[in-house]
Amino acid sequence: MIRILANDKISDCAVKNIRDLGYEVTEHHYSQEELVEEIRKYDAIVVRSATKIRKEIIDAGAKGNLSLIVRAGVGLDNIDVDYAKSMGIEVQNTPTASSSAVAELTIGHMFSLSRNIYISNVTMRKGEWNKKAYKGIELNGKTLGIIGFGRIGQEVAKRAYALGMKVLYNNRSGAKKGFEEYSYATKDELLKKSDFITLHVPFIKENGPVLDTKEFSKMKDGVMIINAARGGVVNEKALLKALDEGKVSAAAIDVFEEEPLASEEIMNHDKISLTPHIGASTQEAQDRIGEEIFEKVKKHFENKEEVYVHC
């Protein structure tokens, strides 16, 4: 019998559909140390961002029956993909399922920053009535700079453009065809011209942060930053400095260098809107992720792509 380990939580629908194939599904979170011992018992493992699949775990799995790793999400930075493939283990993710959810959270944070929703929600609960202090700005007519123009970046652009924003984007592969309503810009041009900057790129440790002290120095005074991509793509210390000096007027962060968030400076900063890595946390996105997980598992073990039951 094919044995699947869901080491991080996946939708009940995905579990049911996989079990309907006649496979065994174990829903249990093993620690990194425990996984080294347990992984060899399974043919496939499904993870989210909490579980790191590194060399030691891959080696242990390769000694058993492990032939598939599925990341229930977009990024693969928590998996040593190249090493897994070198050991004959297939690695898959669910790249399309959460694009709308992350894009909507990004736009939500932009509204929260521009109209001081995040901070007024806190101060009003303290009995404060800071009506005059919370004069905001409108998104209409402002320039949004999008760093990373994959599926999520494109979904953000679509929504921002509908709100009357001018959209600039930077992409490592250059300008993309079919998006003439937006303007491709070099990274420096984007930094200089944008009123809001949002990132939708993976974190590559060897390359370091995408936004660091040098990048902040090139931005407009009063720019607003949104990071719903990955912890590490924005240098948190450099961001705090830019906020304290007024270069950045406000920031929204959904992902952090250390999770759960440990930095009290970030946690208590009155210019930062916070969410606990909930970019993909909608019912619809989780159902779509569940469907994609099922498709990946079924195709790998049965070489069939059709889905029996939609979530």
C-alpha positions in Angstrom: 0.0 0.0 0.0 1.2 3.5 -0.8 1.8 5.5 2.4 1.6 9.3 2.4 2.7 11.5 5.3 1.0 14.8 5.7 3.6 16.3 8.0 1.9 19.7 8.0 -1.8 20.3 7.9 -3.6 19.8 4.6 -7.3 20.1 3.8 -9.7 17.3 4.9 -10.8 17.0 1.3 -7.3 16.2 0.0 -6.9 13.6 2.7 -10.3 12.0 1.8 -9.5 12.0 -1.9 -6.1 10.4 -1.5 -7.6 7.7 0.9 -10.3 7.0 -1.8 -7.4 5.9 -4.0 -6.7 3.2 -1.5 -3.6 4.9 -0.1 -2.8 5.3 3.6 -2.5 8.9 4.8 -0.9 9.7 8.1 -1.7 13.2 9.5 1.0 13.8 12.1 3.7 16.5 12.5 7.1 15.0 13.2 9.9 17.3 14.3 13.0 17.5 12.1 14.8 15.0 14.3 11.9 12.6 14.3 11.5 12.8 10.5 14.9 11.4 10.0 13.7 8.2 11.7 10.1 8.2 10.3 10.5 9.3 6.7 11.8 6.0 5.4 8.4 4.4 6.2 6.6 6.6 3.6 6.3 6.7 -0.2 5.5 10.5 -0.2 5.5 13.4 2.1 3.4 16.6 1.9 4.7 19.7 3.7 3.9 23.3 4.0 6.5 25.9 5.2 7.0 24.6 8.7 8.8 21.4 7.7 12.3 21.7 6.2 13.3 18.9 3.9 17.1 19.0 3.9 19.9 16.5 3.0 19.7 14.4 6.2 15.9 13.8 5.7 16.3 13.2 2.0 19.1 10.6 2.6 16.9 8.8 5.1 13.9 8.8 2.8 16.0 7.5 -0.1 17.0 4.5 2.0 13.3 3.7 2.3 10.6 4.1 -0.3 10.3 7.9 -0.5 9.8 8.9 -4.1 7.7 12.1 -3.9 7.8 15.4 -2.0 4.9 17.8 -2.4 5.0 21.3 -1.1 1.5 22.5 -0.3 2.2 26.1 -1.5 4.2 28.1 -4.0 7.8 28.4 -2.7 10.3 25.5 -2.5 12.9 27.2 -0.4 12.3 24.9 2.5 13.2 21.9 0.3 16.7 21.0 -1.1 15.1 20.4 -4.5 18.3 19.7 -6.5 19.6 17.3 -4.0 16.3 15.5 -3.8 16.1 15.1 -7.5 19.7 13.8 -7.6 18.5 11.1 -5.2 15.7 10.1 -7.6 13.0 11.8 -5.6 10.4 13.9 -7.4 9.6 17.4 -6.0 6.3 19.1 -6.7 4.5 22.2 -5.5 1.0 23.8 -5.9 1.9 27.0 -7.8 -1.5 28.2 -8.9 -3.7 27.5 -6.0 -3.0 30.4 -3.7 -2.3 33.3 -6.1 -5.6 35.0 -5.6 -5.5 34.7 -1.8 -2.0 36.2 -1.5 -2.9 39.0 -4.0 -6.0 39.9 -2.0 -4.1 40.0 1.3 -1.5 42.3 -0.4 -4.2 44.7 -1.5 -5.9 44.4 1.9 -2.6 45.5 3.5 -2.3 48.4 1.1 -5.7 49.7 2.2 -4.8 49.1 5.8 -1.6 51.1 5.5 -3.0 53.9 3.4 -6.0 54.5 5.7 -4.3 53.7 9.0 -6.8 50.9 9.7 -4.2 48.7 11.4 -3.1 51.3 14.0 -6.5 52.9 14.6 -7.9 49.4 15.4 -5.3 49.3 18.2 -5.6 52.8 19.6 -9.4 52.9 19.6 -9.4 49.8 21.8 -7.3 51.8 24.2 -10.0 54.5 24.3 -8.2 56.9 22.0 -10.0 59.0 19.3 -7.2 60.0 16.9 -9.4 61.3 14.1 -7.1 64.2 13.1 -3.9 62.1 13.3 -5.1 59.4 10.9 -5.4 61.4 7.7 -4.7 58.8 5.0 -4.0 58.7 1.3 -6.0 57.2 -1.6 -4.7 54.3 -3.7 -6.2 55.8 -6.8 -3.6 57.6 -8.8 -0.6 56.2 -6.8 2.2 54.1 -8.3 2.6 50.5 -7.2 6.0 48.8 -7.8 5.8 45.0 -8.0 9.1 43.1 -7.6 8.5 39.7 -9.0 5.9 39.3 -11.8 4.9 35.7 -11.6 1.4 34.4 -11.0 0.9 36.3 -7.7 2.5 39.5 -8.9 0.2 39.5 -12.0 -2.8 39.0 -9.8 -1.8 41.9 -7.6 -1.2 44.1 -10.7 -4.7 43.3 -12.0 -6.4 44.4 -8.8 -4.2 47.5 -8.3 -4.9 48.6 -11.9 -8.6 48.2 -11.3 -8.3 50.6 -8.3 -6.8 53.3 -10.6 -3.1 52.7 -9.7 -0.2 53.0 -12.1 1.6 49.7 -12.0 5.4 49.2 -12.5 6.9 45.8 -12.4 10.3 44.3 -12.3 11.0 40.7 -13.3 14.3 38.9 -13.5 13.4 37.5 -17.0 12.5 41.0 -18.2 9.3 42.5 -19.7 6.4 40.1 -20.3 4.2 40.1 -23.3 0.5 40.6 -22.9 0.7 43.0 -20.0 0.9 46.3 -21.9 -1.3 48.1 -19.4 1.6 47.9 -16.9 5.1 49.3 -17.3 8.3 47.2 -17.0 11.0 49.1 -15.0 14.5 48.4 -13.9 14.7 47.7 -10.2 16.3 51.2 -9.6 13.5 52.9 -11.6 10.9 51.0 -9.6 12.4 52.0 -6.3 12.6 55.7 -7.2 9.1 56.0 -8.7 6.9 53.8 -6.5 4.6 55.0 -3.7 3.9 51.4 -2.7 6.3 48.5 -3.2 5.3 44.9 -2.9 7.5 41.8 -3.3 6.5 38.5 -4.8 9.8 36.6 -5.1 11.4 33.6 -3.4 14.1 34.1 -0.8 17.5 32.9 -2.1 19.9 32.8 0.8 23.0 33.1 -1.4 21.7 36.4 -2.9 20.6 37.9 0.4 17.7 40.4 0.9 16.0 42.0 -2.2 15.4 45.1 -0.1 18.3 46.2 2.1 19.8 49.5 3.2 21.0 50.4 -0.3 17.6 49.8 -1.8 15.8 51.8 0.9 18.1 54.8 0.2 16.8 54.9 -3.4 13.1 55.0 -2.6 10.8 58.0 -2.4 10.3 59.5 1.1 7.1 58.1 2.6 7.0 54.9 0.5 5.0 52.0 1.9 6.3 48.4 1.8 4.3 45.2 1.7 6.0 41.8 2.1 3.7 38.8 1.7 6.4 36.7 -0.1 9.1 35.2 2.1 10.9 36.2 5.3 14.4 37.3 4.4 13.6 39.1 1.1 13.4 42.3 3.2 16.1 43.0 5.7 14.1 43.6 8.8 16.8 45.7 10.6 17.1 47.9 7.5 13.4 48.3 7.3 13.1 49.3 11.0 15.8 51.9 10.4 14.0 53.2 7.3 10.7 53.4 9.3 12.3 55.2 12.2 14.0 57.7 9.9 10.8 58.4 8.0 12.1 57.1 4.6 9.4 54.4 4.8 6.1 55.7 6.2 4.5 52.3 6.9 5.1 48.6 6.2 2.9 45.5 6.1 4.5 42.2 6.8 3.0 38.7 6.6 6.3 36.7 6.5 9.3 37.0 8.8 12.9 36.1 9.1 12.0 34.0 12.1 8.6 32.4 12.5 6.7 32.6 14.7 7.6 36.3 15.0 10.1 36.9 17.8 11.2 40.4 17.2 9.6 42.8 19.8 10.7 45.8 17.7 8.7 44.6 14.8 5.8 43.3 16.9 5.3 46.6 18.7 6.2 49.1 16.0 3.3 51.5 15.4 4.1 51.9 11.7 3.9 48.1 10.9 0.8 46.2 10.0 1.2 42.5 10.9 -0.4 39.2 9.9 0.9 35.7 10.9 1.9 34.3 7.5 -1.7 34.0 6.3 -1.2 34.7 2.6 -2.7 31.4 1.5 -5.1 31.0 4.4 -8.5 31.2 2.7 -10.9 28.4 2.5 -10.9 28.6 -1.3 -7.1 28.5 -1.6 -6.8 25.6 0.8 -9.4 23.7 -1.3 -7.5 24.4 -4.5 -4.2 23.4 -2.8 -5.9 20.1 -1.7 -7.0 19.5 -5.3 -3.5 20.1 -6.6 -1.9 17.8 -4.0 -4.3 15.1 -5.0 -3.5 15.6 -8.7 0.3 15.4 -8.0 0.0 12.3 -5.9 -2.2 10.5 -8.3 -0.1 11.4 -11.4 3.1 10.3 -9.7 1.8 6.9 -8.5 -0.7 6.1 -11.1 0.3 8.3 -14.1 -3.2 9.7 -14.2 -4.1 13.3 -14.0 -7.9 13.5 -13.8 -9.4 14.4 -10.4 -12.2 12.2 -9.1 -13.7 14.7 -6.5 -13.2 18.4 -6.3 -12.9 20.0 -2.9 
